[in-house]
Amino acid sequence: MYLTGMIHAMPASPSLVPIFERVPHRSLQRCLHIRGYTSRNTMEVISLMEKQSTDFDSKSAEHRLQVENGTGAKSIAGSVVALGKFDALHIGHRALAIQASRMGPPVLLSFSGMAEVLQWEKRLPVVASCDRKRVMKLWSLLCGGKTPQEYHLEFAKIRQLSPYAFVERLAKELMVKGVVAGANYRFGFKAAGDASDLVQLCGKFGLQVHIVNPVMDEESKLQEESKELETDSREMGQVSSTRVRKSLATGDIKHATELLGREHRLILLIEGSDVNSQVVHVQTSNALNQFPTDGLYRARLCLGVGISYEEANVTNWMSGLLKIEDKHVLVSPENGCFPTGLIGKSLVCIDLQSRISV
């Protein structure tokens, strides 16, 4: 399919046409395998490129920013909990899950309602809530076949707890058997407790505990090995959800992919009227998670409703382009076409590969 023909068929603004027409007409290579990166960090972890899957729940997608009680975990007794916010599900979070899986059934324990209680500005999550199970299943490949579960405590109900009372709740009420946290983790009322306090308190309550060293990006690890990295720079080089957001905000897809250990998946909620055979045209308000800055991107695309992780295969996916400009989002396959005649709400999954132009 020629992109110039697609442009004339879609309801796009005229300013977008010349940008699309300059795109080379060549197919993209699909990444169908797991790629390993050699880590120079003591927390050696393998970066995974995503399998072609769309493990999403269309019902939860309609509720966009609704906080779910994890991935169905009703009881976490006997599990090993990794502590954190887990917004981006980046390679630092994955390192916590890997360590937890070595100690027992892994659970990511975080808090719901923090933004409302602390009056943070509302923003889209890095990972759509309906897409988190897919990431957990991907991580299971590094967790000895164990799929990490997610569990949320209501922040408003635990924010006043002292560090002692918080660990006591983990041991006596949730009945976990172990705890994993990052070296810079803070907990308890007004963040009174640090990693050393966590180790001490877990010992008092008979819990296993492991503190994971910070995970650095590749450039920072190289500088650290050559002893060129100062303390402040070392902290800046730590993988974090904030850095993932900044990479997307600047269109640095390569760096976002490195920090996530996978391609960033943007998910759009669409109506049948938003689609013709050659293009999806919606507003950025249709995004279920953080989208990159304005620009033209190469991507892998999949459109459908309720496709399970097990059923998804490469035939669901096609090479394509994503264009974001002035709150308009245009998605087009390079070859093939989208299904038409869709009824009700559908999801478009977009795995970002690279930025072509601004």
Helices and strands as residue ranges (DSSP letters): H 3-9, G 14-16, H 17-21, H 58-62, E 80-83, H 91-103, E 106-112, H 114-118, G 129-131, H 132-139, G 140-142, E 149-154, H 155-158, H 163-172, E 178-182, G 189-191, H 195-204, E 208-212, H 218-225, H 231-236, H 241-249, H 253-260, E 265-271, G 272-274, E 280-283, G 284-286, E 295-304, G 314-316, E 318-325, E 328-333, E 345-357
